[in-house]
């Protein structure tokens, strides 16, 4: 990415609230002309209004490539160029795969994986010749086994496999002006986890360093300045995940210990939570 050129258009999916909204705010601070998208129209509208008078919004279901392409075309028309696209939209439903309804499994796979594909392809089409940076917010669940989140982990493995393969395809095609970075955070204290304190299937998300959203936004800022194919947050958890993935038998034996640790954290947080 050319750091000397002025910022232009930026799109953030799933930006109506939580992490996506904070990433959009960071891009506004970097003087990008930002388009906030979310499947929830009111959330997208409210987030854009809070972020500034020049911030655009659109209701976009990332599973629909036509809606995604329309968001891309709009920001190019408004800003003249697409500089940054952040695929942040995601869905997490916990539990063993065999206990989840088919439509729930499909929802996670389509939003988390197909949504990343749709956004990345749309962004590449706009960035060819002008350059830009695609940031895919994945998860540590994309790097290793995650009990209680099997379908979610599958969708995130698909997202990171697609991202790295697409980056390789770009370079093989001689396209060097487009960067693609994956940010893989540990559990983040956002609405996605707020109702998971009493959910044993979510224990692994609480077993490491429960991140504040600002820590992940900071990681996004860093890769925007210095692109990296994969950034785990925190780094030491990424090393753990890579080790568990490289040695599956070892990783599976360690899972009960990690789950037990996560449950302890959940109990402590539940005890501290004010009663309603």
Secondary structure, DSSP 8 states (H G I E B T S, - for coil): --TTS---EEEETT-SSHHHHHHHHHHHHTT-EEEEEESSHHHHHHHHHHH-TT-EEEE--TT-HHHHHHHHHHHHHHHSSEEEEEE-------S-GGGS-HHHHHHHIIIIIIHHHHHHHHHHHHHTTT-EEEEEE--GGGTS--TT-HHHHHHHHHHHHHHHHHHHHHHHTT--SEEEEEEEES-B-SHHHHT-TT-GGGGGGGSS--B-HHHHHHHHHHHHHS--SEEEESHHHHHHHHHHHHSHHHHHHHHHHHHHHHHHHHHHHHHHS---
